[in-house]
Structures are given as C-alpha cells and as structure tokens.
Amino acid sequence: GDHRDLHSFPKRRFSGLISGCGLQVNELVTVDVLNFGSDTIFGLDVYYAINGGTPVMESLTYTIAPGSSVTHTFAVNADLSIPGTYSFKAWTDLNNDAINLNDTLFNYLVVHSPVITSYPFEESFETLALCAPMCGTPCNTTGDWTNGTDDDIDWVTNAEATPSFNTGPEVDNTYGLYFGQYLYTEATGCSFKEAHLLSPCIDNSLMVYPALEFAYHMHGNQMGSLSIEAWDGAAWTLVDVITGEQQAVQADPFLKRSVNLSGYNIVDLQIRFVAVAIGGGWEGEICSDDVRGIELACTPSVVEPWLDNVEALTPTTLFLAENCWTANATTNYDWNIDGSGSTPSSNTGPLGAHSGVNYFYTEASGSALGSVANLIT
C-alpha cells in the first residue's frame, strides 16, 4: 500500500548548521517526503508545528513514485528571532495510508543562541545538571554553551573523575575539588564518534584583539583530537587543534590554551569545540573547562627593528596571553615569566634578566621528554 516517510527535516539556510546565530522572523522551513510504498502518490498534506503551537498545513500536488522523494519548502516561514530552543514537529497526512508509523518527525531542535556583546565572558559549567556518563546518552546543556545536534554524541557534564579507568582528570579546573564541574566526551563504546559543543553567538565586530581561552585535559593512550572551529556566517573554519595525549597521568592538572580570534571581527561569530574519539577502547576521554572570551591588550603591528624587553608583562607561572604574546603548550611544559631573579629550579636558568627584571623561561620540572612549548608573537 501507499506509505511515506518524513525522511528528514533539513536545516535552515546555513548548510549543516542547526544551532545558529542571527536567526530571523522569516526562516525557511523545508521537508523531504520519501515514498516507501509500492504505489505512486498523487498529492498529500504536510504540516509543521513549533513548540506545540498551531500547525501550519500545506497541500502538495507532487507526484511521488515508489522509492522517490520530493523536497517542499513551506510558504509560511518560521519566526525564530528570539534566542532559545525551538522544537519542531513535522508530519504528513495521506488517505488510505496502510502504514502511518513513519509519518511524523518529533522534536527536531533548532537553537537560536544568545548573543554576547562584550568581553570578557566566561563559562565554568558549574550550574549545569550532571548527566549520565554513557556513550550516546543525551546531555541537556542548558547554559549559553549547548551541545550540537548534527554530531554523534554529546559533551557530558561531570564532577570528580570520569567513570573510566586511566583517562580523564581527577577533579575540575575551576576549584580543583570533588564538587567542581567540567564537560567531557565519553570514550567507552564511542569509537570514531564526534561531539560538538557550540558557543553562544558573539558580537565580535567592535573587538580589536579578541581571544578565546580554555582549560583542557586529555589523558589516555587512545586519545583523539580536540579542534576549535569558528563559524564566519558561511562555513566552519579550523582555528586550532590539539591531538593525542597531553597529560602523562590522570592527576596532572588541566592545561590552558589561548586562541587568537582577531581574524573574526564579525557580528555573529560562533565557536565550536569538536572532540573526536579515535576508537580502540576507553582511554580517550577529552575534557574542557573554564572557557573565557577576553580582549587582549595588544599594541599595533610593528616593523623591524623592534624590541620587547618583557617589562610590561606580568610575572606569572601560568602565562597564556598578554600584550599580543600568546603561549600554547602541548603538555605541562610551558612558558612562564620571571621577575625575581633566577628561576624556581636550582642549577638551571639565569640569575636574572638580560635587561630589566622580567624574562620568559620554560619550566622543565615534571615535564616529559619531547614536550613542546610555543611562544607566539
């Protein structure tokens, strides 16, 4: 007999993007209808409703042969202009349909992300509800940062250690205590799965030297990768990527990362964290915490010859970014700034700066052979 499937509920005009920035009052709603039956269909009715509201119905006059499909864009658009999560239901109605179990698509989610208009901003994930640490179990991230819906698995809110042995951190980065929360991707049973974490919309148009900072933990001998991507209104662009194991043992602290966003001075910027499991076991859980958007205190570009004697920078053992200098460490071997003479370790380093009191140095204590620390102008 005749039966048809509401095969998919295609995404809005941003190809491949479900959670988006700048959604408007007149978003197009498009459905694909697939005829699974053995008889040709000569017209049918299609519907959609948003958040359980009044259905929109339109009659189609298409002829749909068995095994064929048609794509229909409704004449009545959807108003998605207010930031929030919109739940779509779409269905079809055909007389004498013998099988109607595949006629409805429920709870297709479209997220209009809130807009951040100034720096700094920060998300520590402390207010989110904890989620079940199982591969494929949905996790409703109710804050400004949301799980994507065009990936394989969700980022999971967790406290303390992850359930898997010999992977993940022991505590979070914010507090370093058992009650502190962070997000992670479950590796057990999740081989070759992707998890997308989406930022709120960011108005970067008035920023001069914007940057994104975050803490991450990637311990395990089956570690995949963590990519940072930016949506520029047309496509996702790779901004940074961290690959492979970064912490030698589970008790190692989170590492810090700074990503320069100066090339994305647009109104509706969105950042996406993409965690990819490589498979083979459970020792590959990727964790993130304390995501911050900051405005770097940068100076204009300079030409040769130029000199920076580091005196304007703040001495610290956790250097990330200042005055257009950024540090990206792949392990706990990282760049620091000293301003008190010799380095903390004995029998290594200078007694003081070449000029003034401040200088950059790399801390070698506790670092593994082959560790790399990058200092970027």
Number of C-alpha atoms within 10 A of each C-alpha: 12 18 24 28 21 19 19 16 18 18 19 17 14 13 10 12 20 19 27 23 26 18 20 15 12 12 15 17 20 19 21 15 21 21 21 21 20 12 14 17 19 12 15 16 14 23 17 25 18 19 12 12 10 9 14 16 18 17 13 13 11 14 14 21 17 17 13 15 19 15 15 15 13 18 12 14 15 18 14 19 14 15 18 14 15 20 15 19 20 24 20 21 18 17 10 10 14 12 14 15 10 14 21 20 17 14 14 17 18 21 23 22 25 19 19 19 16 14 17 14 13 14 17 21 24 21 13 18 16 18 17 14 21 18 19 15 14 15 20 16 22 13 17 16 19 21 25 25 19 14 13 15 24 28 32 26 24 26 20 17 17 19 14 15 11 19 28 31 28 20 24 29 23 16 12 15 13 12 13 19 27 28 26 26 29 31 29 19 15 23 18 14 21 20 25 25 20 22 27 24 25 22 20 23 14 12 19 18 21 23 21 20 18 21 21 27 26 33 26 24 19 19 25 24 19 24 16 20 19 20 20 17 15 10 13 16 13 13 15 15 13 17 14 18 23 22 25 17 16 19 15 19 19 28 23 25 21 22 19 19 21 15 12 21 18 17 19 21 24 25 23 24 21 20 29 26 27 18 18 16 16 22 24 31 30 28 26 27 25 20 21 17 21 21 19 22 13 14 10 9 6 8 6 5 5 7 7 7 15 20 15 10 19 14 18 13 14 13 23 21 24 15 15 15 16 21 22 21 22 20 23 23 22 25 24 20 21 23 19 14 14 15 21 12 10 7 8 10 14 12 10 16 18 10 10 11 15 21 22 19 15 18 19 15 10 10 15 13 8 8 14 16 17 14 17 10 9
